[in-house]
Amino acid sequence: MSTPTPLPFQRLRNTLRNWRAEGLLIGNHQALSQFRAIALVSLLPIVKDLHAALEAEGLRTTIRDTIWELGVLSLTIDDFNVELSFALDDVPNVCRMATCRMGTPQSSLTRLLAYQDLDTDLAGVTGLVEESVLRALTPRRATRPAPLGEPSATLGV
């Protein structure tokens, strides 16, 4: 009597089945379709409202809607080289929001936004967008060394 040999990669098979059952195993095409739908319905209105607010304050902005081609929606604040972008992420049901001052990598900020939050916590998402843009626009102050013999006026700050 022979012992049946187990199927190879049984742990892999079980894990994939569990992920699929939980909706976590989404193919790239399906994930891109999902992002496009979310971007058009939920993200584009946020970006348009941000565009209107910034333009009302005298800042030139450009919206780049490459949702269909690249899976990216972005707004650039032209005079300050600041970009806010939303893109597909590898994590299911999540998009990546990145804000940066172009040319200065240390000023970039990336956050993950759950699609569910775009429906249930729009005010929270809008607050995160606002915070990210303000952080990227924060004025950069030049710091100069104090002249010899004089204490710095910003001592302790």
C-alpha positions in Angstrom: 0.0 0.0 0.0 1.5 3.3 -1.0 1.1 6.6 0.8 -0.3 9.3 -1.4 2.2 12.1 -2.1 1.0 15.5 -1.1 0.4 18.0 -3.9 3.4 20.3 -4.3 3.0 23.9 -3.1 0.0 23.1 -0.8 0.7 26.0 1.5 0.8 28.4 -1.5 -2.5 27.0 -2.9 -4.2 27.4 0.5 -2.9 30.9 1.0 -4.0 32.0 -2.5 -7.5 30.5 -1.9 -7.8 32.4 1.3 -6.6 35.7 -0.2 -9.0 35.3 -3.1 -11.9 34.5 -0.7 -11.1 37.7 1.2 -10.9 39.8 -2.0 -7.2 40.5 -1.5 -5.9 38.8 -4.6 -6.7 41.3 -7.4 -5.0 41.2 -10.8 -3.4 44.3 -12.1 -6.1 44.9 -14.7 -8.8 44.6 -12.1 -6.9 46.8 -9.7 -6.4 49.5 -12.4 -10.1 49.4 -13.3 -11.1 49.8 -9.6 -8.7 52.7 -9.2 -10.1 54.4 -12.3 -13.6 54.2 -11.0 -12.6 55.6 -7.6 -10.4 58.3 -9.1 -13.2 59.6 -11.4 -16.0 59.5 -8.8 -14.1 60.4 -5.6 -10.6 61.8 -6.2 -11.3 64.1 -9.2 -13.9 66.2 -7.3 -11.4 66.7 -4.5 -8.6 67.7 -6.9 -11.0 70.1 -8.7 -12.0 71.7 -5.4 -8.3 72.1 -4.5 -7.6 73.6 -7.9 -10.4 76.1 -7.4 -9.3 77.0 -3.9 -5.6 77.5 -5.0 -6.6 79.5 -8.1 -8.9 81.7 -6.0 -5.8 82.5 -3.8 -3.8 83.5 -6.9 -1.8 80.3 -7.3 -1.5 78.9 -10.9 -2.3 75.2 -10.9 -2.5 72.4 -13.5 -4.5 69.2 -13.3 -3.1 66.2 -15.1 -5.7 63.6 -15.6 -3.9 60.5 -16.8 -6.2 58.1 -15.1 -6.9 56.1 -18.2 -3.4 56.0 -19.6 -1.2 55.7 -16.5 -3.5 55.3 -13.5 -2.4 58.7 -12.1 -4.3 61.9 -11.2 -2.2 64.9 -10.2 -2.3 68.6 -9.6 0.8 70.8 -9.9 1.1 74.2 -8.2 3.1 75.7 -11.0 4.8 78.6 -9.4 6.1 76.5 -6.5 6.9 73.2 -8.3 4.7 71.4 -5.9 2.8 68.3 -7.0 0.0 66.3 -5.4 -0.7 63.0 -7.0 -2.9 60.0 -6.5 -1.9 56.6 -8.0 -2.7 53.0 -7.9 -0.9 51.1 -5.1 0.1 47.4 -4.8 -2.1 47.1 -1.7 -5.7 46.1 -2.7 -8.4 48.8 -2.2 -5.8 51.5 -1.5 -4.4 54.4 -3.5 -1.2 56.3 -2.9 -1.2 60.0 -2.3 2.1 61.7 -2.8 2.9 65.4 -2.3 6.3 66.8 -3.1 8.2 69.9 -3.9 9.9 68.8 -7.1 13.7 68.8 -6.9 13.8 68.4 -3.1 13.2 64.7 -2.3 13.3 65.4 1.5 10.1 67.4 1.2 8.0 64.5 -0.2 5.2 63.0 1.8 3.4 59.7 0.8 0.2 58.4 2.4 -2.0 55.5 1.6 -5.7 56.2 1.4 -8.3 53.4 1.7 -11.0 53.5 -1.0 -13.5 53.1 1.8 -12.4 56.3 3.5 -13.2 58.2 0.3 -16.8 57.3 0.8 -17.1 57.3 4.6 -14.6 60.0 5.7 -14.4 62.6 2.9 -13.7 65.4 5.4 -10.8 63.4 6.8 -9.4 62.7 3.4 -9.8 66.4 2.4 -8.0 67.3 5.6 -5.1 65.1 4.7 -4.9 66.6 1.3 -4.9 70.1 2.8 -2.3 69.2 5.3 0.0 67.7 2.7 -0.3 70.7 0.3 0.4 73.2 3.2 3.4 71.2 4.2 4.8 71.2 0.7 4.1 74.9 0.4 5.6 75.9 3.8 8.0 78.8 3.1 11.6 77.9 3.2 13.6 80.4 5.2 17.3 80.9 4.6 19.3 80.5 7.7 22.5 82.5 8.1 25.2 82.0 10.7 25.3 84.7 13.3 28.2 87.2 13.0 31.1 86.4 15.2 30.7 87.6 18.8 26.9 88.0 18.6 24.5 85.5 19.9 21.9 84.2 17.5 18.5 85.9 17.7 16.9 82.5 17.4 18.8 80.9 20.3 16.8 78.1 21.8 14.3 77.9 18.9 
